[in-house]
Amino acid sequence: MARYDNIYEYESVLAGEGLRVGLVMSRFNQDVCEGLLAACVAELKRLGVAPADIEIATVPGALEIPLVLQTMAQSDRYDALVALGAVIRGDTYHFEVVSNDSCRAVMEVQLDTGIPVANGILTCEDDDQALVRMQQKGSDCARAAVEMANLLRAMGDRPV
């Protein structure tokens, strides 16, 4: 049912059939990242994305994620991408640099290429906080990737 008369509203579609999704996972803080990955893959499959349409690349850390995302986005092989990583606060300013720069670069990839990127790079105060958040965030990213791929597809298909 339409919210407003005479105003077209795009529906949220979480059907993953036929979508190709690329995942880029950091190996730094690997236990957390593997948890993010497992939750993301499980949710993608639950939404109907075929295992053969999911590809995973791993990188050393969060700062390396954007370059691989950009390479994937420019390949025209993916409908959506997901960034998975964990930046956990330490005793130095490095936490802020990695958190801010990785987030900014992930956003730039999607804006520069038009391929949606779900940002699942956790920025946490400690390991416990990261472990608590990893399952939900991995699942959330899968849903965001599928929804955004479908939304952009629908926008391209809608006649003017």
Secondary structure, DSSP 8 states (H G I E B T S, - for coil): --SSTT----------TT--EEEEEE-TTHHHHHHHHHHHHHHHHHTT--GGGEEEEEESSGGGHHHHHHHHHHTT--SEEEEEEEEE--SSTHHHHHHHHHHHHHHHHHHHH---EEEEEEEESSHHHHHHHHHHHHHHHHHHHHHHHHHHHHHHHS--
